[in-house]
């Protein structure tokens, strides 16, 4: 369950996926920092730095960085893993950096 692992959220249709944003050096912690995704809609406002668009499967989703949260490791179910996307690292780091620093 590394940074970039995308999980399905079958119990939450408003936020059907989330991604682990926490870096690997902190994997000994019993929690993971996650960021949810919401389905992209043309009318949905967003700022590209904090809410970048990510394609999951064949659909567009918006990374909702301002809704960042922590979950306990035991709450994550490996059966809900959708994919592993190492290439999201820069997207995650840039979005969280913008959330914290504004630049």
NORVEN-V579216 format. One line per field, one symbol per residue. ss: DSSP state (~ for helix, > for strand, _ for the rest). A space follows every 50 residues. Layout:
ss->???
This chain:
ss->____>>>>____~~~_>>>>___~~~____>>>>>>>>>___________ __>>>>__>>>>>_~~~_>>>>~~~__~~~>>>>_~~~~~~~~~~~~~~~ ~__
